[in-house]
Amino acid sequence: AQSVTQLGSHVSVSEGALVLLRCNYSSSVPPYLFWYVQYPNQGLQLLLKYTSAATLVKGINGFEAEFKKSETSFHLTKPSAHMSDAAEYFCAVSGESSYKLIFGSGTRLLVRP
Amino acid sequence: NAGVTQTPKFRVLKTGQSMTLLCAQDMNHEYMYWYRQDPGMGLRLIHYSVGEGTTAKGEVPDGYNVSRLKKQNFLLGLESAAPSQTSVYFCASSYSFNDGTLPTNTGELFFGEGSRLTVL
């Protein structure tokens, strides 16, 4: 069985500040891990994914995430927040030969001017 | 390039009514999914399909049925709507790759814009 826990339903940062969104996973098989972003009234779109290659993964819009097996974590970071980053972010887990993605409950990122 | 298209985008039903949500994708993807999104609960998988003519249950299948008669379409049906089914429904599709061992979902889901359903 696989599951994802996102710590913090809301995160607020100032424009230009570091963004850190936390994700911990549970998986009985080597996991594939993903971050998706959802802008208001839109569907989700892929930010980045980890599929057992490099542990530090770079995505779109300056986001990156690091897979840490010992901590079962896949936290999302961005060095400097921009107003356009305000959205809801979802962490998701899958496994090799698995057809399904299991999503976390989401973290809403607020960016203050 | 349409991607994933959901119809209708909005619908209001009375308890006990039935309806069908249609999802169409033009990317020739094998896998298709129906999720529901509720505040504080993220996305929960209702049903999914790994190919034409096949469907399987997800995390919250009760009260829903699906069909995948054509590869490009995935229908979600509510036979007798209940207020608990008020939600935003998302359809998604994805492709797979096979490296010679097992077919693997790349995990990159392409989502539609959602269908907001209210059951009174």
Boltz contact constraints between the chains, C-beta under 6 A:
constraints:
  - contact:
      token1: [A, 32]
      token2: [B, 107]
      max_distance: 6.0
  - contact:
      token1: [A, 34]
      token2: [B, 107]
      max_distance: 6.0
  - contact:
      token1: [A, 43]
      token2: [B, 90]
      max_distance: 6.0
  - contact:
      token1: [A, 43]
      token2: [B, 111]
      max_distance: 6.0
  - contact:
      token1: [A, 43]
      token2: [B, 112]
      max_distance: 6.0
  - contact:
      token1: [A, 43]
      token2: [B, 113]
      max_distance: 6.0
  - contact:
      token1: [A, 43]
      token2: [B, 114]
      max_distance: 6.0
  - contact:
      token1: [A, 44]
      token2: [B, 111]
      max_distance: 6.0
  - contact:
      token1: [A, 46]
      token2: [B, 108]
      max_distance: 6.0
  - contact:
      token1: [A, 49]
      token2: [B, 107]
      max_distance: 6.0
  - contact:
      token1: [A, 94]
      token2: [B, 107]
      max_distance: 6.0
  - contact:
      token1: [A, 96]
      token2: [B, 104]
      max_distance: 6.0
  - contact:
      token1: [A, 97]
      token2: [B, 102]
      max_distance: 6.0
  - contact:
      token1: [A, 97]
      token2: [B, 104]
      max_distance: 6.0
  - contact:
      token1: [A, 99]
      token2: [B, 31]
      max_distance: 6.0
  - contact:
      token1: [A, 99]
      token2: [B, 50]
      max_distance: 6.0
  - contact:
      token1: [A, 99]
      token2: [B, 105]
      max_distance: 6.0
  - contact:
      token1: [A, 103]
      token2: [B, 42]
      max_distance: 6.0
  - contact:
      token1: [A, 103]
      token2: [B, 43]
      max_distance: 6.0
  - contact:
      token1: [A, 104]
      token2: [B, 42]
      max_distance: 6.0
  - contact:
      token1: [A, 105]
      token2: [B, 40]
      max_distance: 6.0
  - contact:
      token1: [A, 105]
      token2: [B, 41]
      max_distance: 6.0
  - contact:
      token1: [A, 105]
      token2: [B, 42]
      max_distance: 6.0
  - contact:
      token1: [A, 106]
      token2: [B, 42]
      max_distance: 6.0
